[in-house]
């Protein structure tokens, strides 16, 4: 639906979804941003998610927000699962030169 402020994670119970080389670092970042990581769904780096795996993650989330990386969002594709919002934590680089 659009960008959210990072403060939206503060106090938010979330499920961390990641198929990256250092998934624990991703979970640590979420915690540093104030999220309460109550479940982790970690897969091997570059994992090609199946619909069944994503459905299982949504069930595990039990209505909580699922947070993934920008890299993983490309492999997740359209999030077809009702009742489990998907948030994507991105990194932005800006050039401030005029």
KAJOPE-V356767 format. One record per pair of residues at least 6 apart in sequence whose C-alpha atoms are under 8 Angstrom apart, sorted by the first residue. I is the first residue (numbers start at 1). J is the second residue. D is the distance in Angstrom with one decimal. If there is no record, write none. Layout:
i=(I/I)
j=(J/J)
d=(D/D)
This chain:
i=(6/7/7/9/9/9/9/10/10/10/10/11/11/11/12/12/12/12/13/13/13/13/13/13/14/14/14/14/14/14/14/14/14/14/15/15/15/15/15/15/15/15/15/15/15/16/16/16/16/16/16/16/16/16/16/17/17/17/17/17/17/17/17/18/18/18/18/18/18/18/19/19/19/19/19/19/19/20/20/20/20/20/21/21/23/27/27/30/30/31/39/39/41/46/47/48/49/49/54/55/58/58/58/58/61/62/63/63/63/64/64/65/65/65/65/66/66/66/66/67/67/67/67/68/68/68/68/69/69/69/70/70/70/70/73/79)
j=(33/33/34/30/33/34/35/33/34/35/36/34/35/36/34/35/36/65/35/36/37/38/64/65/35/36/37/38/39/61/64/65/66/67/37/38/39/40/41/60/61/64/65/66/67/26/27/37/39/40/41/42/66/67/68/40/41/42/57/66/67/68/69/26/41/42/43/68/69/72/42/43/44/45/46/47/72/43/44/45/46/72/44/45/42/37/40/36/37/37/60/61/57/72/75/75/75/76/76/81/66/81/83/84/84/84/83/84/85/84/85/84/85/86/87/84/85/86/87/86/87/88/89/86/87/88/89/88/89/90/88/89/90/91/88/86)
d=(7.0/7.2/7.8/7.6/6.4/5.9/4.9/6.3/4.1/5.0/7.8/5.7/5.2/6.0/7.4/5.0/5.7/7.9/6.1/4.5/5.9/6.1/6.4/7.1/6.7/6.0/5.0/5.9/6.9/7.3/5.7/5.0/5.6/6.6/5.9/6.0/4.6/5.5/7.1/8.0/5.7/6.9/6.4/4.7/6.2/8.0/6.4/6.6/6.4/4.8/6.0/7.6/5.9/5.1/6.1/6.2/4.8/5.9/7.8/6.6/5.9/4.9/7.7/7.8/6.5/5.0/6.2/5.8/6.6/6.3/5.8/4.4/5.1/4.7/5.8/5.5/6.4/7.3/6.4/4.1/6.3/7.7/7.1/5.1/6.5/7.0/7.9/7.8/7.2/6.7/7.6/7.2/6.6/7.9/7.9/6.3/6.5/6.2/7.8/6.8/7.6/6.9/7.9/5.7/6.8/7.1/5.3/4.7/7.5/5.9/7.1/5.8/4.9/5.9/6.9/6.6/6.1/4.8/6.1/5.8/4.7/5.6/6.8/7.4/6.4/5.0/6.1/5.4/5.1/6.3/5.8/6.2/5.4/8.0/6.8/7.0)
